[in-house]
Amino acid sequence: MAGLEKKKEQVRILVTGGAGYIGSHVVKALGEKGYDVLTYDNLSSGNRWAVLHGDLIVTDLADKNALKKAIHDYKPDAVMHFAAHIIVPESVREPLKYYQNNTVNTLNLLDVMRDEGVKRVIFSSTAAVYGLPEEMPVSENALLLPINPYGTSKMMTERILKDLSSAYDDFRYVSLRYFNVAGADAQGRIGQAYKKSTHLITRALKTAKGEFEKLQIFGTDYPTPDGTGIRDYIHVDDIADAHLSALEYLIQGGESDVFNCGYGHGYSVKEVVETAKRVTGVDFPVEDTGRREGDTPILIADSSKIRRQLNWKPKYDDLEYIIKTAWEWEKRK
């Protein structure tokens, strides 16, 4: 594998899915902090231009031989695992697609890691593992009762990681349960670039640009103050910083653990739409429509654990800033 001769003193991180939205922001953060990075991505939803640091191998986690060669040659100190399908309604329609990619391919990765002696992994999980939690904000101790195959596929991986950690004293993991990640690199270099994005903020901004005729609001009869769903939106750069905090924790010998990644408060769909209109200066058309399968009324993180144990200090807890950075990115595309 040419070009992978690295300085011995650098910590090497293999990032699966590092050409995607969140993964690319983490690769950027790792590179800026001086880590040695190798991205492993099949580019099904990622992009070559989004990998700002290190090398890129274009192949699939389903190709176990390619995966084994990459890990054997690179010898990472840790793996950050982002590669996954992530669209909730699609997971309801095509569950096998999600279990194959999100669960079976993760088994391939973990199996090769064990064979090659890689003992640390940071897993990109989701608040969807909670399903319809009884208490809000939801803590890491809440029951895991996902209501869609996407959330179930992620929950299954978390259970596999827990079992591995119990079986092997030297294996350590951190699972980061994201809430609603949004925003873009402040310098406008990378951002959300999915061909068929279902994310509210992205679709609102594309409507403001004229790419969509109107923005649909899926459900206005939820038990919330304005009838629309409420979510905890977190800037992608704060998510990236959480990964670096988790990596440092593991490198320093931290025990396996799970952490929520959110700000601890939420905004309704209508509040997000009004903020998007204000940031863009465009009064784009909105249409109320029925609920989507697999959506929950309210989902807000109790993020006190990651703040306390990993000393995570988010910098961008501001919906207007989140939307502004996403808007600047959209206008560059």
Number of C-alpha atoms within 10 A of each C-alpha: 9 6 7 14 9 12 9 7 8 12 16 21 25 26 26 24 28 32 31 29 23 24 27 30 27 27 30 24 19 23 16 12 10 12 18 23 27 25 24 25 25 22 17 16 17 23 19 17 10 21 23 19 19 18 16 20 17 15 16 19 24 17 12 16 11 15 19 19 14 18 21 16 13 18 17 23 17 22 25 25 21 25 28 25 18 16 15 22 17 17 22 16 13 13 17 13 15 26 22 16 18 25 22 17 20 24 18 17 21 19 13 19 22 13 11 16 15 20 20 24 26 24 23 21 26 20 24 28 25 24 20 20 20 10 10 15 16 20 18 18 9 14 14 17 15 20 19 21 27 29 25 24 26 28 22 16 21 22 11 16 24 19 11 17 19 13 10 11 10 14 19 24 26 26 25 23 22 20 23 21 22 25 28 27 20 16 9 16 15 27 26 23 17 15 8 9 13 13 14 18 23 22 18 28 28 20 20 22 16 12 11 15 13 16 20 17 20 18 17 18 15 15 12 13 10 14 15 23 25 24 22 22 28 26 26 25 24 24 24 20 19 24 24 19 17 27 24 13 17 21 13 9 12 16 14 19 18 20 25 26 32 29 22 21 18 22 18 19 21 17 15 21 21 14 17 26 18 14 16 17 10 14 13 21 14 15 9 12 13 11 17 12 15 19 18 18 18 20 29 26 26 20 21 18 16 21 16 10 13 17 14 21 13 17 10 16 16 13 20 16 16 24 26 21 20 25 25 20 22 19 11 9 9
